[in-house]
């Protein structure tokens, strides 16, 4: 980016201008994180949570998600990182590529749970608020595959076929120059965006809570990913004739179904609010709702008032000092 490198030159840092790279894939992922955070924050606030509390949670979820994504990728591509002649530190070279969404779901869930415990938010309330945002983030992130010329599908003669610049290690040997490929990442973008609408509609129509919205997300994403993964031509570990990520997609579907079935049995009623009991947030100024107030000058140390005709608040008055939110 010439403007950015020019700015570095103006700061007297030309040595960094020649080596610093801003990758489009990273920008797509960051865009997805921002979109998901904004949508999740609005959904949590609408449920009665403190505005901005989502930041306290994602500060844990994002780092754990990145770590989980890398671990999953390394474990499912052992030939790229373990063996004779391979430098051990390549395991940590995230900047060279190699993260997996299923690993980020596992790691991010662990981080989100920690963040929810510290902030007082119910984990399943946060998961439900996050569900459509996750699909939005994944749709944005998939555009990075276009810029990287990766994760494309089988050859096709369809009008929307994708031309992949060569050389590219993922292109099967023997194909003619100019061969077009299925834009599987674009299919997933469309599927994910459609999923946002489906989730919001089902949530409203069926009044889904207690993690059931997140369960729908896992099922929707798992179905789409299982289909699109079988179309891809990039190398993958195969177990019992099935690509690793297809197994991951099937696992996501199963977990989503279990969440819905278990939570439906364990929590048939509505959530009492976004906070765990004892951790409720009370908005500023919501602690006093009495028409009778006293100044410090009107109160004496023995509890009497300077105005004997002024009566203390009766037990039936509307004062709710110290009351906890029941949102």
C-alpha positions as CSV (number, residue, x, y, z in Angstrom):
1,X,0.0,0.0,0.0
2,X,1.9,3.0,-1.3
3,X,0.1,5.5,1.0
4,X,1.0,3.6,4.1
5,X,4.6,3.0,3.1
6,X,4.9,6.7,2.2
7,X,3.7,7.5,5.7
8,X,6.4,5.3,7.2
9,X,9.0,7.1,5.1
10,X,7.7,10.4,6.5
11,X,8.3,9.1,10.0
12,X,11.9,8.2,9.2
13,X,11.2,4.5,9.1
14,X,12.0,3.5,5.5
15,X,13.5,0.2,6.6
16,X,10.0,-1.0,7.6
17,X,8.4,0.4,4.5
18,X,10.2,-2.1,2.4
19,X,9.4,-5.2,4.5
20,X,6.0,-4.6,6.0
21,X,3.1,-6.4,4.4
22,X,-0.6,-5.8,5.0
23,X,-2.4,-8.9,3.9
24,X,-5.9,-8.6,2.5
25,X,-6.8,-11.9,4.3
26,X,-6.0,-10.3,7.7
27,X,-8.1,-7.3,6.8
28,X,-11.0,-9.5,5.9
29,X,-10.8,-11.4,9.2
30,X,-10.5,-8.1,11.2
31,X,-13.6,-6.8,9.3
32,X,-15.5,-9.9,10.3
33,X,-14.5,-9.5,13.9
34,X,-15.6,-5.9,14.0
35,X,-19.0,-6.7,12.4
36,X,-19.6,-9.7,14.7
37,X,-18.7,-7.5,17.8
38,X,-21.1,-4.7,16.8
39,X,-24.0,-7.1,16.1
40,X,-23.4,-9.1,19.3
41,X,-23.1,-6.0,21.4
42,X,-26.5,-4.7,20.1
43,X,-28.2,-8.1,20.7
44,X,-26.8,-8.3,24.2
45,X,-27.8,-4.8,25.1
46,X,-31.3,-5.5,23.8
47,X,-31.5,-8.4,26.3
48,X,-30.6,-6.0,29.1
49,X,-26.9,-6.3,29.4
50,X,-24.6,-3.4,30.1
51,X,-23.5,-1.6,26.8
52,X,-20.0,-2.6,25.9
53,X,-19.8,-5.7,28.1
54,X,-19.2,-7.7,24.9
55,X,-15.6,-6.3,24.9
56,X,-14.9,-7.9,28.2
57,X,-15.8,-11.2,26.7
58,X,-14.2,-11.0,23.3
59,X,-10.9,-10.0,24.8
60,X,-10.7,-13.6,26.0
61,X,-12.6,-15.2,23.1
62,X,-10.4,-13.9,20.3
63,X,-7.0,-14.9,21.5
64,X,-8.2,-18.3,22.5
65,X,-10.0,-18.6,19.2
66,X,-6.7,-17.9,17.3
67,X,-4.8,-20.4,19.4
68,X,-7.4,-23.0,18.9
69,X,-7.6,-22.4,15.1
70,X,-3.8,-22.8,14.8
71,X,-3.7,-26.0,17.0
72,X,-6.5,-27.6,15.0
73,X,-4.8,-26.8,11.7
74,X,-1.4,-28.1,12.8
75,X,-2.9,-31.3,14.2
76,X,-4.9,-32.0,11.0
77,X,-1.9,-31.2,8.7
78,X,0.9,-33.0,10.5
79,X,2.9,-33.6,7.4
80,X,3.4,-29.9,7.0
81,X,4.9,-29.4,10.4
82,X,6.4,-32.6,11.7
83,X,9.1,-34.7,10.0
84,X,12.7,-34.7,8.8
85,X,13.9,-31.4,7.6
86,X,11.0,-29.3,8.9
87,X,11.9,-26.6,11.3
88,X,10.0,-27.0,14.6
89,X,9.2,-23.3,14.9
90,X,7.0,-23.4,11.8
91,X,4.3,-24.6,14.1
92,X,4.0,-21.0,15.4
93,X,4.3,-19.3,12.0
94,X,0.7,-18.2,11.7
95,X,1.7,-15.4,9.4
96,X,2.5,-18.0,6.7
97,X,-1.1,-19.2,6.8
98,X,-2.9,-22.1,8.4
99,X,-5.9,-21.6,10.7
100,X,-9.1,-23.6,11.0
101,X,-12.6,-22.4,11.8
102,X,-13.5,-25.5,13.8
103,X,-10.4,-25.0,16.0
104,X,-11.4,-21.4,16.5
105,X,-14.9,-22.5,17.6
106,X,-13.4,-24.7,20.3
107,X,-10.8,-22.3,21.5
108,X,-13.1,-19.3,21.2
109,X,-15.8,-21.1,23.3
110,X,-13.2,-21.7,26.1
111,X,-12.2,-18.0,26.0
112,X,-15.8,-16.8,25.9
113,X,-16.7,-19.0,28.9
114,X,-13.9,-17.4,30.9
115,X,-15.0,-13.9,29.8
116,X,-18.6,-14.7,30.7
117,X,-17.6,-15.9,34.1
118,X,-15.7,-12.7,34.8
119,X,-18.3,-10.4,33.5
120,X,-21.4,-12.2,35.0
121,X,-23.0,-12.8,31.6
122,X,-24.7,-16.2,31.1
123,X,-22.6,-18.2,28.7
124,X,-25.6,-19.4,26.6
125,X,-27.0,-15.8,26.4
126,X,-23.7,-14.7,24.9
127,X,-23.6,-17.6,22.6
128,X,-27.1,-16.9,21.3
129,X,-26.2,-13.2,20.8
130,X,-23.1,-14.2,19.0
131,X,-24.6,-16.8,16.6
132,X,-25.6,-14.6,13.7
133,X,-22.5,-12.5,14.1
134,X,-20.4,-15.6,13.7
135,X,-21.9,-16.3,10.3
136,X,-21.4,-12.6,9.4
137,X,-17.7,-12.8,10.4
138,X,-17.1,-16.0,8.5
139,X,-18.7,-14.5,5.4
140,X,-16.3,-11.6,5.6
141,X,-13.3,-13.8,6.3
142,X,-14.0,-16.0,3.3
143,X,-13.3,-13.1,0.9
144,X,-9.7,-13.4,2.1
145,X,-9.6,-16.8,0.3
146,X,-10.3,-14.9,-3.0
147,X,-7.3,-12.6,-2.5
148,X,-5.1,-15.6,-1.5
149,X,-6.3,-17.7,-4.5
150,X,-7.0,-20.6,-2.3
151,X,-9.8,-23.1,-1.2
152,X,-11.4,-23.2,-4.6
153,X,-13.3,-26.2,-5.9
154,X,-13.3,-28.6,-8.8
155,X,-12.9,-27.5,-12.5
156,X,-16.1,-26.1,-14.0
157,X,-17.5,-24.5,-17.2
158,X,-20.1,-22.5,-15.3
159,X,-20.3,-18.7,-16.1
160,X,-19.2,-17.8,-12.6
161,X,-16.2,-20.1,-12.7
162,X,-13.0,-18.7,-11.1
163,X,-9.7,-18.3,-12.9
164,X,-6.8,-19.0,-10.6
165,X,-3.4,-17.5,-11.4
166,X,-0.6,-20.0,-11.8
167,X,1.6,-21.4,-10.4
168,X,-0.6,-22.7,-7.6
169,X,0.2,-25.9,-5.7
170,X,-3.6,-26.6,-5.2
171,X,-4.3,-26.9,-8.9
172,X,-4.4,-30.5,-10.0
173,X,-1.7,-31.6,-12.4
174,X,-2.6,-32.0,-16.1
175,X,-5.3,-29.3,-16.3
176,X,-5.1,-26.9,-19.3
177,X,-4.2,-23.3,-18.9
178,X,-7.3,-21.1,-18.3
179,X,-9.3,-23.8,-16.5
180,X,-12.0,-22.3,-14.3
181,X,-12.8,-23.6,-10.8
182,X,-15.8,-23.6,-8.5
183,X,-15.6,-20.5,-6.2
184,X,-16.4,-22.5,-3.1
185,X,-15.6,-19.6,-0.8
186,X,-18.2,-17.5,-2.6
187,X,-20.8,-20.3,-2.1
188,X,-20.0,-20.3,1.6
189,X,-20.3,-16.5,1.8
190,X,-23.8,-16.7,0.3
191,X,-24.7,-19.6,2.6
192,X,-23.5,-17.8,5.7
193,X,-25.4,-14.6,4.8
194,X,-28.5,-16.6,4.2
195,X,-27.9,-18.2,7.6
196,X,-28.0,-14.9,9.3
197,X,-31.5,-14.3,8.0
198,X,-32.6,-17.8,8.9
199,X,-31.3,-17.6,12.5
200,X,-32.9,-14.2,13.1
201,X,-36.2,-15.5,11.7
202,X,-36.2,-18.8,13.7
203,X,-35.2,-16.9,16.9
204,X,-38.2,-14.6,16.6
205,X,-40.7,-17.2,15.5
206,X,-39.7,-19.9,18.0
207,X,-38.5,-17.7,20.8
208,X,-35.2,-19.6,21.0
209,X,-33.0,-19.0,24.1
210,X,-30.7,-20.9,26.4
211,X,-28.2,-21.7,23.6
212,X,-30.7,-23.0,21.1
213,X,-29.8,-20.1,18.7
214,X,-26.2,-21.2,18.8
215,X,-27.3,-24.7,18.2
216,X,-29.1,-23.6,15.0
217,X,-25.9,-21.8,13.9
218,X,-23.8,-25.0,14.4
219,X,-26.3,-27.0,12.3
220,X,-26.6,-24.5,9.6
221,X,-22.9,-23.9,9.2
222,X,-22.1,-27.6,9.5
223,X,-24.5,-28.5,6.7
224,X,-23.1,-25.9,4.3
225,X,-19.5,-26.7,5.2
226,X,-20.0,-30.4,4.7
227,X,-21.2,-29.8,1.2
228,X,-18.7,-27.2,0.1
229,X,-15.7,-29.0,1.6
230,X,-16.3,-32.0,-0.7
231,X,-16.0,-29.7,-3.7
232,X,-12.6,-28.4,-2.8
233,X,-9.4,-29.7,-4.4
234,X,-6.8,-28.4,-1.9
235,X,-4.8,-31.1,0.0
236,X,-6.4,-32.5,3.1
237,X,-5.9,-35.3,5.6
238,X,-8.3,-38.2,4.9
239,X,-9.8,-40.4,7.6
240,X,-11.9,-43.4,6.4
241,X,-12.2,-41.8,3.0
242,X,-13.6,-38.5,4.3
243,X,-11.8,-35.1,4.5
244,X,-10.9,-33.9,8.0
245,X,-13.1,-30.8,7.8
246,X,-16.1,-32.8,6.7
247,X,-15.7,-34.8,9.9
248,X,-15.6,-31.4,11.7
249,X,-18.8,-30.3,9.9
250,X,-20.6,-33.4,10.9
251,X,-19.4,-33.0,14.5
252,X,-20.8,-29.4,14.5
253,X,-24.2,-30.6,13.3
254,X,-24.2,-33.3,16.1
255,X,-23.2,-30.8,18.8
256,X,-25.8,-28.3,17.6
257,X,-28.6,-30.9,17.8
258,X,-27.5,-32.0,21.2
259,X,-27.5,-28.4,22.5
260,X,-31.0,-27.9,21.3
261,X,-32.3,-31.2,22.7
262,X,-30.6,-30.9,26.0
263,X,-31.4,-27.2,26.6
264,X,-35.0,-27.8,25.6
265,X,-35.3,-30.4,28.3
266,X,-33.3,-28.6,31.0
267,X,-34.7,-25.1,30.3
268,X,-38.2,-25.1,29.0
269,X,-39.0,-21.6,30.2
270,X,-37.6,-18.2,29.2
271,X,-34.3,-16.9,30.4
272,X,-34.7,-14.6,33.4
273,X,-32.1,-12.2,32.1
274,X,-28.6,-12.0,30.6
275,X,-26.8,-12.1,34.0
276,X,-26.2,-14.9,36.4
277,X,-28.0,-14.6,39.7
278,X,-26.1,-12.2,41.9
279,X,-24.2,-10.6,39.1
280,X,-26.9,-8.4,37.7
281,X,-26.1,-5.0,36.3
282,X,-28.2,-2.0,37.4
283,X,-28.2,1.0,35.1
284,X,-26.9,4.3,36.7
285,X,-29.8,6.2,38.3
286,X,-32.0,3.1,38.5
287,X,-31.4,2.6,42.2
288,X,-33.8,5.2,43.5
289,X,-37.5,5.6,42.5
290,X,-38.9,7.5,45.5
291,X,-40.6,10.8,45.5
292,X,-39.4,11.5,49.1
293,X,-35.7,12.4,49.3
294,X,-33.6,13.9,52.0
295,X,-30.5,16.1,52.0
296,X,-27.6,15.5,54.3
297,X,-28.5,18.6,56.2
298,X,-31.9,17.2,57.0
299,X,-30.6,14.1,58.6
300,X,-29.2,13.8,62.1
301,X,-26.9,11.2,63.5
302,X,-29.7,9.6,65.5
303,X,-31.9,9.1,62.4
304,X,-34.3,12.0,63.3
305,X,-35.0,14.8,60.8
306,X,-34.9,18.5,61.1
307,X,-38.5,18.5,59.9
308,X,-40.6,16.4,62.4
309,X,-43.5,16.5,60.0
310,X,-41.4,14.8,57.3
311,X,-42.0,11.0,57.6
312,X,-39.6,8.3,56.6
313,X,-40.4,6.3,53.5
314,X,-43.0,3.7,54.3
315,X,-42.5,0.1,53.6
316,X,-45.0,0.2,50.7
317,X,-43.2,3.1,48.9
318,X,-41.6,2.7,45.6
319,X,-38.0,3.0,46.8
320,X,-35.8,0.3,45.3
321,X,-32.4,1.2,46.6
322,X,-30.1,-1.7,46.1
323,X,-32.6,-3.7,44.1
324,X,-31.2,-6.0,41.4
325,X,-32.3,-6.0,37.8
326,X,-34.7,-8.7,36.8
327,X,-34.2,-8.1,33.1
